[in-house]
Amino acid sequence: MDFIDLKSQYMEIKEDIDARLDEIIKKTAFIGGREIRELEEKLSAFTGSKYAVGCASGTDAILLPLLALGIKPGDEVITTPFTFVATAEVISFIGAKPVFVDINEKNYNIETARIESRINTRTRAIIPVSLFGQVSDMDSINRIAAGYGIPVIEDAAQSFGAIYKDRKSCALCFAGATSFYPSKPLGCYGDGGMVFTDDAHLAEKIRSLANHGQGEKYVHKYIGLNFRLDTIQAGVLLAKFAHFEEEAVKRFELGKKYNELFINSPVITPFIESYTGRHVFAQYSIRVKNRQEVIEKLTSKGIPHAIHYPIPIHLQEAYKYLGYKSGDFPVSEKVSGEIISLPMHPYLTLKDQVFISNTVKSVAC
Ligand SMILES: *Cc1c(COP(=O)(O)O)cnc(C)c1O
């Protein structure tokens, strides 16, 4: 059994992937080119955003809008401490200060009602994370941010394909940032990412920053770096994207099926918000009181599992300098101690789901 089954997916669409890679290798055109443009056009049309700019990772996709906005040391950016470190890392990396807001205990996303009290004159952006593949309450967040003229950037690394009301993740605010890390809902065969926006100036600046600040070749308008998406990865993504919608539907169904299998057990299952048109379950994560026991049981039955995430960011050694202590974000701390992710991918069978849920239920409390 696999935690994420990339092999079955490859076997299913091998011909398309091999054909795409073959073509790129035969052309020996590995930077830029038609595949990048084709991918950007297809994904911006899919999400419903006007512009899409490919980049080298999901981390870069969050960093680039911050750079384009000119966020600098002394500025503050609001996000949550219960996320993959990259969300906070890009803020600190440019010298700005991550200001944490605790998560909601049901959906694990930013607690919308707590955002406003952390806004001050230094606040330059808000980065809600669409954790595990479910979008935050973006209308409310946009409304709060608009009152202060602060841009919102969605960390959509785990939520490409998710639907909020009737709109798609990545196209719900000033900028959306996704990741194509292999295990994400739409993953490539290495690293990759993309930024989405309706703002023409932001798109132009990000495209330039990601390519050494160039517009025209060897004419440098900005100080940028190399944050480009590889053409080979764009080829893989084009082949995979043809099957993505079907996979996203499947993920939502599998997540709801897991939830059903855990009914009448002490297991706390993912909460699906009423505004969620589609959760893409980048992770299917449950909570139990006796995590160690459940892990031992899963291990003894050969069921792969993971913890997303065991230590909230405010308690990480690298973030000691912010001066936070245990107890500052009680919901994030509680969830970190109870959460456990189970196998989730479009090739998961009902038989596996029954076996996995029964194994968890046999010991969970
Ligand atoms: C994966 C992930 C990232 C970073 O994406 P990479 O492509 O690995 O750089 C950022 N934020 C979240 C929430 C993620 O899950």
PDBQT file of the ligand as one rigid body, heavy atoms in Angstrom, charges set to zero:
ROOT
HETATM    1  C1  LIG A 401       4.215  22.184  -0.242  1.00  0.00    +0.000 C 
HETATM    2  C2  LIG A 401       3.859  23.465   0.406  1.00  0.00    +0.000 A 
HETATM    3  C3  LIG A 401       4.562  24.652   0.159  1.00  0.00    +0.000 A 
HETATM    4  C4  LIG A 401       5.851  24.706  -0.619  1.00  0.00    +0.000 C 
HETATM    5  O1  LIG A 401       5.816  24.160  -1.894  1.00  0.00    +0.000 OA
HETATM    6  P1  LIG A 401       7.178  23.612  -2.555  1.00  0.00    +0.000 P 
HETATM    7  O2  LIG A 401       6.773  23.375  -3.977  1.00  0.00    +0.000 OA
HETATM    8  O3  LIG A 401       7.574  22.382  -1.834  1.00  0.00    +0.000 OA
HETATM    9  O4  LIG A 401       8.197  24.695  -2.446  1.00  0.00    +0.000 OA
HETATM   10  C5  LIG A 401       4.099  25.821   0.709  1.00  0.00    +0.000 A 
HETATM   11  N1  LIG A 401       3.013  25.852   1.521  1.00  0.00    +0.000 NA
HETATM   12  C6  LIG A 401       2.327  24.731   1.794  1.00  0.00    +0.000 A 
HETATM   13  C7  LIG A 401       1.117  24.829   2.670  1.00  0.00    +0.000 C 
HETATM   14  C8  LIG A 401       2.735  23.503   1.269  1.00  0.00    +0.000 A 
HETATM   15  O5  LIG A 401       2.057  22.398   1.580  1.00  0.00    +0.000 OA
ENDROOT
TORSDOF 0
